[in-house]
Amino acid sequence: MVLSILKSGDKLFDQGVDSLKRRDYGEARQKFQLSLEKSRGSDTKTKLTRVYLAMIDVFMSRGAYSKLGMLADILESTDLEPFEFGISVIDPKEMIVECRLAVERGKAMEARGGTRKGEMLLDLSKRYYSEIGQKNLILSEIFRNDNTLTGIRQAQRLQAIGYEELAYGIVEENPKKAAEYLQMAYNLKRQLGEDTGLYSKLMKDYSRSAKCWICGRVSTGEGIHFMPVVADISPMVRSSGEDMVKTMSDDHRCIYMCKPCYSSMSTRAEEISQMYYQMAMREIRRIEMEMEAKITAMRGSSAAIGGAIIAGSMMRR
């Protein structure tokens, strides 16, 4: 470190650039920080040093959007021409756009789930389509060595998550509409070559209708507005025929119950369980008290017998 301090700012800058090319970002940051301390204030190398430090901070913070915002601010204030970062050539204007979008993406992803979050993500996906399009995302290419993530691909990912959030936000009110949103998310995930297993199941569940075995109410949305409940369904009942809307599962292992019936029975079962639990605890406490009383009495008797034995022994003496 002492030798580094004695070196000129230009020499430290050049060493930092070499470290960038080797992807040794920790060492590069040290060199650039020392170089900045020896800088002349406003020359091009000083501006680049500030940008390099900001970019390395983005990498070390794993893309924290506060650091991305700082990088965008620094790039706007330096007014640089395209520059090299390692083996990549960076267009500052394109980087600023990407950083601003990444900040918005971070905020949207941290937003509370549901309809509002879905709308935020869909709006943001449109901006990735229009502002970046087919171009590669620079930060992904530099720090993740991934040259396959384009603005369009990122937009599709955000769309998929957005439709998923819209589905979760509306499923209580309109399960079939939620299934339609999940279908859109499913199609996008397939285009991206990503797993769609969860969407396939939820689409079927949300679009399925059933008649409550207890009250006969027809509901749509398995797991949301009606529940499958394990039951012993006799062969006679199985063959008795059903309406178009089923009251039992195809494998005859479950009956369907609407949410009001299911929740009322679950609540009552919980109340009964608590009642028996309290009864059992009272009985346990009663037995414990009886046992403690017997133990105390036995201790008293033992003490009395011991005292009598000692007194008799002393009298014989």
Protein Blocks (a to p, Z undefined) as FASTA:
>chain_A
ZZmmmpcfklmmmmmmmmmmnopaklmmmmmmmmmmmmghjamklmmmmmmmmmmmmmmn
nopaklmmmmmmmmmmnopacddehjaccdfklmmmmmmmmmmmmmmmmpccdjklmmmm
mmmmmmmmmmnmmaccfklmmmnopakbcfklmmmmmmmmmmmmmmmmmmmmmmmlmmmm
mmmmmmmmmmnopafklmmmmmmmmmpccddfklopacehehklpccddddddfklmmno
pafbdcbdfklpaccddfklmmmmmmmmmmmmmmmmmmmmmmmmmmmmmmmmmmmmmmmm
mmmmmmmmmmmmmmmZZ
